[in-house]
Amino acid sequence: MYALQFQPSGSILATGCSDKMIHLWEISSNGQYNKYCSLHGSQGAINAIDFDNEGVLFIVIFVFFVD
């Protein structure tokens, strides 16, 4: 895992790694978690994730190398 970030409310965790996917996890008030969805389409490993202040949008940074 290269990146993880909680939504400002703390109810969603976004993770990213070398599989080129972003996984969103719902976190309940008692600490249980369930995968909400997986997003794909990146050209490289997910290196950083951040939510906006309202927790509605997020930005993802990925790096890929060209031979």
C-alpha positions as CSV (number, residue, x, y, z in Angstrom):
1,M,0.0,0.0,0.0
2,Y,1.4,3.3,-1.1
3,A,-1.3,5.8,-0.1
4,L,-4.2,6.0,2.4
5,Q,-6.4,8.9,3.4
6,F,-9.5,9.3,5.6
7,Q,-12.4,11.4,4.4
8,P,-12.8,14.4,6.8
9,S,-15.8,12.8,8.5
10,G,-13.8,9.6,9.1
11,S,-16.5,7.4,7.6
12,I,-14.6,6.5,4.4
13,L,-11.0,5.4,3.9
14,A,-9.4,5.6,0.4
15,T,-6.4,3.4,-0.3
16,G,-4.1,3.0,-3.3
17,C,-1.2,0.8,-4.2
18,S,0.7,-0.8,-7.0
19,D,-2.4,-2.5,-8.5
20,K,-3.3,0.8,-10.1
21,M,-6.6,0.9,-8.2
22,I,-8.2,3.1,-5.6
23,H,-10.3,1.2,-3.0
24,L,-12.9,3.0,-0.9
25,W,-13.8,1.5,2.5
26,E,-16.8,2.4,4.6
27,I,-15.8,2.7,8.3
28,S,-18.7,2.2,10.8
29,S,-18.9,4.0,14.2
30,N,-17.8,0.7,15.9
31,G,-14.7,0.4,13.7
32,Q,-16.0,-2.3,11.3
33,Y,-15.0,-1.8,7.7
34,N,-16.4,-2.9,4.4
35,K,-15.1,-2.3,0.8
36,Y,-17.5,0.3,-0.7
37,C,-16.0,0.2,-4.3
38,S,-12.8,0.0,-6.3
39,L,-11.9,2.5,-9.0
40,H,-9.6,1.7,-11.9
41,G,-8.1,3.5,-14.9
42,S,-4.8,4.7,-13.5
43,Q,-1.7,4.3,-15.7
44,G,0.5,3.7,-12.8
45,A,0.7,2.9,-9.1
46,I,-1.3,5.2,-6.8
47,N,1.2,7.3,-4.8
48,A,-1.0,9.8,-3.0
49,I,-4.6,10.5,-2.2
50,D,-6.3,13.5,-0.6
51,F,-9.9,14.6,0.0
52,D,-11.2,18.2,-0.3
53,N,-12.3,19.8,2.9
54,E,-15.9,18.8,2.4
55,G,-14.9,15.2,1.7
56,V,-16.8,15.1,-1.6
57,L,-13.9,15.1,-4.1
58,F,-10.5,13.6,-3.9
59,I,-7.3,13.9,-5.9
60,V,-5.0,11.1,-6.8
61,I,-1.4,11.2,-7.8
62,F,0.2,8.3,-9.7
63,V,3.6,7.9,-11.3
64,F,4.3,5.8,-14.4
65,F,7.6,5.3,-16.3
66,V,8.0,5.3,-20.0
67,D,10.8,3.2,-21.4
